[in-house]
Amino acid sequence: MADRISRRQVLIGGLSVAGAAVAMPVLAQTAFAGSTPEAVDPSAVPADDLPWPEAKAIVAATTLPDIPSTVFDVTKYGAKNDGKTDNTAAFKAAITAANKAGGGIVNVPSGTYVTGAVYLMSKVNLQVSSGATLKFSGDASKYPTVLTRYEGIECMNRSPMIYANGESDIALTGGGTLDAGGTSSWNKGSDRAYLESLISQGKTDPKDRVVPGSGHNMRSTFVEPYNCQNVLIQGVTLKNPMFWQLHPVLCTNVTVDSVHTDPSTAHSNTDGCDPECCDHVVIKNCNLGAHDDNIAIKSGRDADGRRINKPCQNLVIFGNTMNGNWGGVTCGSEITGGVKNVYAYKNNIVGATKFALYIKSNTLRGGGAQNVNLDSITGAPVRSYVFLTSTYNGQTGSHPPAFGPITITNSSCTKTPKVFDISGLSNDHVKGLTVTNCTFNGVGSASNTIKNVDNVTFTNVKINGKVVKG
């Protein structure tokens, strides 16, 4: 029987190709292939350092994929690394062969491979080797219509670049690069209003909400496992996204480890990682660049979010660098199913990121964010350290969001215009704010906005060297 991925050895020891032994590097749970965590990044944060027993328990319970170690080389299935040949069929053939054999590692050797959408199947690890680049095609016909979500609403749209639906034990790993720049010719548009009009007409089945051919355009995400379990995304670099970059939806047991996403693109809404309606998610030791939120935790939008009615819960986010232009850790705004049990530790805010913690909803969206915990979060957010709004985009309805408690400990900033800007509603208070052992320097205004928030407690908190009483 082939060796398999274990919890502590994500990838591969002795592998075989057509029966021959092949020496391959060991990939620890916290490292890139072929290196120890220390060799990759001396500042990589181990899960053992997490200050909350509940967070450690979530990490321990978040199972990694169980994948046999037999290797299927894509070049043996017709793939060409010449930067011009269409390899869509070759990738499909290699992945299908691995799946039919009971699973394995589909290895992409160095070189540049043009391809359309890649569909991951159960028990398959797509390993994009260091020196390999997947360049996604501008041929829209290479991206079949699939079930997806556009900004929190289920619909049928063109496939994400990497996609799976209903699969288990899948992985995308390696030190290589995925480049979506070539999709710009078709991957465009933001006509969410069209989907909302279909919902208002009573079209509750997503199969009746088909985007291609409708005369309306909505972008496709980059990497999207949909309704999958035991998912690993590790070590890869994503470049030139057109929309949200990592978007696991309705998944259980998701690990995102040592991934780089693109902070430089001029395209809007290119969030780094947006888990939506997922349970048990670990995002660790990544360099998350974005032209929007770095990590945005989501759970559906408005009526369609209430139809599905599933929270995003049990998330642990640690050891990440966050370089975007909105929230470091964001809850919302597509948050109708609710967010519960978020633990963020030792994340560093850099660049133009506006908020270390950004929580956003309104009475149309509903949902909310409960039990949100930050510890050892550092940086210089350019608007405020925490921003919570219950009136996002001025939309109103009959579904007040449930916010709080929020706990912030051992955290700091070197510069920010304001520390706390938190506003509940007069009839819907934020249920608790506890801040302990925090130092905020370089603050433009030491006056905080804290409205309609219950049980506010400050212990050993300083702003510009002055103790904050609470």
Secondary structure, 3 states (H helix, E strand, C coil): CCCECCCCECCCCEEEECCEEEECCCCECCCCCCCCHHHHCCCCCCHHHCCCHHHHHHHHHCCCCCCECCEEEHHHHCCCCEEEEECHHHHHHHHHHHHHCCCEEEEECCEEEEECCEECCCCEEEEECCCEEEEECCCHHHCCEEEEEECCEEEEEECCCEEEECCEEEEEECCCEEECHHHHHCCCCECHHHHHHHHHCCCCCHHHCECCCCCCCECCCCEEEECCEEEEEECCEEECCCCCCECCECCEEEEEECCECCCCCCCCCECCECCECCEEEEEECCEEECECCCEEEECECHHHHHHHCCCEEEEEEECCEEECCCEEEEECCCECCCEEEEEEECCEECCCCCEEEEEECCCCCCCEEEEEEEECCEECCCCEEEEEECCHHHCCCCCCCEECCEEEECCEECCECEEEEEECECCECEEEEEEEEEEECCECCCCCEEECEEEEEEEEEEECCEECCC
